Amino acid sequence: MQPTAFQFLILSLTSPRLLARSIQHARRLSSGDSERAVIELLEICRNLESRPTDPAGHDPIDESIRLVRRARLSRMHKLQRLVASAYTRLTPDARSRLREQVGSAMPTLVKMLARSDTDLARRSAVDLACDVGQPDLIPSILPLTNDKDEMVAQGARLTLKQLAEILADLRITGAVDNDAYEHITSDVLSAADRFPDHRVPEIMDAALLLLDQRTLRARSTSARSSWLAERDEAVRMGFRSALRRASGPVGRLRAWEMLTEPEMRKSAIECLVVGNNSADLMGVIAKAHLGIRAARRVPIKSRVTRTQWPALVPTPDDIDSASTETRRGLPQWMDTIGADADSCDLLLEPLLVDPDPAARLAALRRSPGPLVRDFAFDTAAPIASSAALRLVHMHTQQLTTDLSSKLSRSKHQNVRDLVKPRKLISRDAIIARRELANDRNQTIESLRTKLASGDEREINQAVHIIKRLGVADELTDSLIETLDRAFRSDDSPAWRIISSVLTIVPELPHPSVARLLAAARSHHDARVRANAVEAEPKRPRGRASSMVEVLSPACDDQNHRVKTSALRVLLQKESAPEDTVDRVLSTLGEEEQTSRAAALWLVERSLSTLRPVAGRRWSDVAARVAEIARSSGADSERARATRCARRMLAEMKS
C-alpha cells in the first residue's frame, strides 16, 4: 500500500466527517461552484492542522498520534494545492483567506503550481506570487516568463519585475539576507545572459534592478575590469535598453550608479536628463548626492545644454511640495547640471526657512554671497558656523563692518569666535603676504590707503598686516600721520587707533616718535597710557637712566594697568623702585578685583625678575597669592591665582 493511500485510510478512520466534507467541496470546486467551496475547504484545512498536536514522547500512543497528524497535514496540503490551482478564478476575499491559510509554506506552494501541466495552475502561480509580493518567489516565477501560454508568460514577466523592485528596495534598506539576495540575483543574471535567445525585456529590467554596485564588484574578475564589459554585446544592449526604461526610485538609483560604467554611461544620462516629467525629475534630484563623485557629475554636466536647463530645473512650487530627500539633493543637482546663478538663487532662497537642517546646510554649500550672509543667522549652530566660515574665507566682500558687528553678538559661540577682529585680521595677513610676493608696490600702496582711511577696523587691520609682513619702514610716514590724526580726534575710536599704532611706531627711526610717545603717556585714556609705557622699551635709548626717568610717573598712576605695566618694564630693565614689593603687596590686598588681577598678572609675568628684588619678602607675596587662590569668590580669579602660585613654586624649585 502506498503511503498516501495509507494516510488516506488513517484519515478515513480518524476523521471521517472531515474527509467526506473535503471530498464533497473539492468536487464543487471542480464543477465551478468555487466561492462557497473555497471557504469550506479552507476551514477544513484549518481543522486538519489544528488537531491533534504533535506529541513529545515516543511510546506507541505518541507514535500513533504522530501518524494521524501526518495524515491530516498531508490532506491539508493537498486541499491547499487544489484551491490554489484555481487561484486566478477566486474572488478577492477567497484569495485573501488562502494566502492567510498558507502562510510560510507559500514558496513551496508557488513552486509546485509553477511546475503544473495545466495552464490554470501556472496562471494561478503567477497571480499568487504577484499578490503575495515575496521576493523569494522569483526563482519559481522566472521559468514562467517563457511559458507556452502567452497569458502566463506576460503575467510572469510583470510579476518578475515587480518582485525584483521589492527585493532591490530591501537590499537598499539592509532588510534582506545577503546570501538569499545573491542566490536570487544569480538566477536572474543567468537568465539575462540568455537574452539573445529569449529576448524578454522584463528579465533585463529585473536584472538591472538587482545589479547594484556591490554585486558588480563581487562579480568582476579584477579591480580594473567590469562584469558588464565581459558580457555579450547583445546582453549589454539589453542592459542599456533597460536602463533607458528605468523608472521609480530604484531605477533612478541604478542610473546614477551606472554613470561610472563606460558601457552604460550614455543610457544612464538619457535616463536622468532626457524626457523626465516633474515627478521623475523630483526622483532624480532625490538621489543627486550620488553626483558628488566627479565620475558621475562631469558626464552629466558636459551632456546638458543651456536649452535643456528649463526642463531640468524644478519650479519653486515643486520644491515646496517635494520630499525632504529631494530638497536636500536640490543644491547638488544644480551643481551637477551647471545651472545658471539666477536659477540657483531663485530655488535656494526658500530653503533659508526649510524645516530640515540638512536641507538648509546643503543649500548653504551652493549659495551665493548674499544668501550665505543670511544663513549666518540660522538657528542651528552648524549651519550658522559654516556660513560664517564661508563669509570669512570665500565671500569677504559681504562681511562688512556692520555685519561683523551683528555676528559678534550671535548666540552661537563658534560664530562669535570666527568674526573676532583678530581672527579676521590673521586671515587678511595671509592674503597680504601672497599679494606682497606678486606685486610689492601695489600691496604697500593698499596698506597706505587703509591707514589713511580713518576707519578704525581698516587701520587696525593694516597695522596687524604691517607687523606680520615687516614693512613698517616703508610706511613710516603714513603711520606717523595716522597717529597725528588720531591725537587730534578726541574720541574712543581714535584712542583705540593710537593704542594699535603704538605697538609698531617706537621702533621706527623718525624724529616724531619721542614726541608722540610722550603725548601718549600723558593721555587721559588709560589704555593709551599703558600701551605707551609698554612701547617705551622698544625705542632706542641714549642714556641708561632715561628709562627710569620716563616711567617713574607711570609707577604712581591711578590706573592699575598703567602702574603694573610700568613696574613690569622696570623689573625687566633691573631698574625697579625700592618700594616695588610694597606696591605689589598693597595691590594684591585691595578689594577691587581688577586691581588684584593686574597685580597677579605682574607677579606671574615677572617671576624671574621680581624674586631677586623681593628677597626674603618673596614668601609674603606667595602667601598673599595663595590666600587669593583659596578664598576668592570669583572662579576666574581663583584660577588665575592658582596658576600664579604654581609658577611661583616652580620658580623656587628651579
Phi, psi and omega in degrees: 000133179292150180303321181295317178295323178295318179295323179296323178295316179299317182295324179292333179275326186266328182223065185297323182292318178297321180295316180296318180294321181294320179294318182298312184284335175294322177292321178296321179296321181290331182277355177107349177277073194277319191302303182293322181296319180297314181300316180293317181296321179293325176293320177297317178301320180295320179292320179296326182279330188282330183226146350276166178285156182285118182287160182261343184272185183224023177278172183303324180292316179298319180296322179294317179296320180295323178294318178297318181296319179297322178296319180293317181293323178298317178295323180297314181296323179294321178292320178298318178295324179296316179292315183296331180298335179253023185302323182299328183270355185281156175285162179304323180293317179294322177299316180298318179298318181295314180299321178293322182290320184288314176062234186289347179276010185300313180304319180295319181294314181295319179299319181291319179293323181295337180265004183290155178277344184269140179296323181298318181294318180292322176295323177294323178299319179294312181297321180295317178296322180295317181288324182288318179069034178261119182300335181290358176272355183303313180301330179284328183276331187306315180296336183285350179293343177244028182294151180292333175278121185296323179294320178296315182296315181295317178296321180296322180295315179294320179294321178301314180295320179296314181293325178296321178294321177297316180296321178295321176299317179296324179295318181296319182275357180073024183261018180229145178291133184297322179295317179296319178298316181296321180296313181292315181299323179299318178297316183292317180293326175297320176293325178294326178295340179265019182303322178301337181271315187263330179054043179261108184295330181295328176295319178293323177298315180294319179297319179297318180298326183271350186270073178278177185297323180295318179294320179299315180295321182293330184265351178287142183285338177207171183293334184265349181259168179232140179299323181294321182295338181273356181281164175296150183302321179296323178293317179296323177298319178297320178294320179296319178296319178297323180292323177293331179275349189303139178213175181077169183302317182291319179298319179290327176297318178296324178297318177298316183293323184285356176297339179273356179261113182306325182292335188247357191299314183298316179293324179296319179295319178298321179296324186274325190237357183248125172069027178275134170275184186298316181294317179296321180297321178297323177293322177295316181295327181299335179256017186294342178298339177290343178279005176296325177293130182298328181297338178260323184287316186298314179300322179292314182299323180286337181274328185281133177254167180298327180292341180271345183307313182304324181284340183257000179250118180291161177277159177303325179295321178297320180293321180300324182263006184281164178287165179299319181297324179291317180295327177291326184275347184303310181301319179293324178295319178299323177291322184294318182272356180067043182295154181288162185297323182296318178296320179298314181299318183297320185272330184276337182300318178298337180288352175302327183248020179296137181291343182267118180300324181295324177293320178293320179294320178296320178295322180301320185294340181250357189284150172284176185306311181301322178288325176300320178301318180291323180294338180295345179256018180296152180286337180273129184300316180299323181288313180298319180294317179297319179296316178298322179295320178292324177297320183290321189256336187238329184236055184296335180293338178277341186274074179285171179298320180295317179294320178299321179295319179293317181291334178293346177255015180299152178283350180263124183299320182298322179294316180298321180293322184292327184260012173299141182307320182294323178296315182292320182293324179299319179292322178299326179294323178296315179297318181296325179296320177293318179295324180298323179291329182276317183211093185295315183298317180295321180294316179298318180295323178296320178292322178297321178295320178297318180295329182272357185289332184082354179275128185301315183295318180297318182292315179298322177296315180296319180298317179297317180294319180300318179294318182292323183272344181068041182245025182298324181301324182283347183238024184302310183300319180294321179294317179295318178297322178297317178296317179301316180295322181293322178294330180281343180255110187267078175212169186295322175300321179295322179297320180291326176296317178301313181300322181289312184292330180297344181286345180235342184294321185303333183280350186278139178278073182230138184295341182274354185297313181299317180297317182292321178295320178297318177296323180291323180292338179256010181292153182280349177268126184297325180296319179296315180298318181295317179294325177295320178296315181290337179277342185302317180297340182282346183274136176301137186244148179268315182245148182291329184276354186294329180297316180294319181296320183288319189264352180303316178299327181292334179293340179255012180296147181286338181274130184297325182291316180297316183296312182291327177296318179295317179298319180296318179298317182290325176296320179294328180269006181056040180231033185289144176298160182293330183268022182300316181295320178298319179298317181296313180297323180294317181292324178295337181265359181290157181280333181288125185294324181296325178293316178298322179298320179295320179294319177298320177300317180296315181295315183294323182275349185233033185301310186291333180265334181281327184298314177298325179290321182288324180061234181292340182278002176302324179293328177294318178297317180297320180295320179294320178294318179297324179296319178296318179297331184272324192243357182294143180274350181260130181298318182296321180289321178297319179296317180296316181294322178296316178297320179295319180296320179295321179290326176296319179296318178296324178294322180291328181280339184282000000 
